């Protein structure tokens, strides 16, 4: 095989021809004759790079895609070293290779997966995804908040997904997916404590006075909250189920991306994070009961038994207070010069605090 590219700019027509033949995406009689990178659709974030490829074919390419997205891990040695113990790249790549076809929720079509792991920390691990370009669909917007109709669709997809993997069904050999209250996720406590002073400084005006004592003790409670999730019926938790990771088709069907944080634990974590931080406060208060019951009813319709609504609602309250960690974490990588970023996190802080006090979710914290 030709050399594995490490950034979008290194992808060649010859390499694409080879891997697309291997995956069956491209018929044997056709080749990629040219690949152009769309700079307007490229992006480099803290954990990696995503780029859009425009492909030209020679021969009969049939229904092979004219565009696709390439996703790479970060090339920063420092960030790579920091992220390696979390196994986030392995989680996502193995999910697409092994489990994406098992979930009823729609995920991007995958054209190639490279997932070369190593127990030897001196050996660089190799990851690369080629996936469907979803640019023609409607991308959710966490800042603007999702609509109530989008929330219904998102929860319908989530319920179908959770039901498929209920009580760990289908995850028996997925050793790369950590339990939600295992050491990988519990490593968040020191990060939270280190992030809190900067968070309080940047978002002082958004922080409710009555929230301050709970924010101060959240760090020591973080492992306890994860243990509560661990005691719930286990499913495959997305753990980053937010508007910016959701696309919507014209018929409302949700398409879910970014599976790097998947864990085995209580699905209420996904439900609470989504509703408390991605809907406006007004829409959540007006439609929360309907949306929660719709999700729970969908679990039952998909065959889940023994999980009564009252228990689910208590689990949902745990998820609300757990979600407080998200905006506090965000300050560590926040570009405060970005107006959108500041507006987004200000809105999220308002939403999650409203949910915490609406449901007295602070009761799960030990002062």
NORZI-V550842 format. One record per run of one state. SS is the DSSP state (alpha for helix, beta for strand, coil for the rest). FROM is the first residue (numbers start at 1). TO is the last residue. Records with the same first field share a line. If there is no record, write none. Layout:
SS->FROM-TO / FROM-TO
//
This chain:
coil->1-7 / 11-12 / 24-30 / 45-47 / 59-66 / 74-76 / 85-87 / 100-105 / 108-109 / 117-125 / 133-137 / 140-147 / 165-165 / 169-178 / 180-182 / 187-187 / 203-208 / 232-233 / 238-242 / 249-253 / 257-262 / 267-267 / 279-280 / 302-308 / 323-323 / 334-338 / 359-360 / 365-367
alpha->8-10 / 13-23 / 77-84 / 88-99 / 148-164 / 166-168 / 183-186 / 188-202 / 209-231 / 243-245 / 268-278 / 281-301 / 309-322 / 324-333 / 339-358 / 361-364
beta->31-44 / 48-58 / 67-73 / 106-107 / 110-116 / 126-132 / 138-139 / 179-179 / 234-237 / 246-248 / 254-256 / 263-266
//
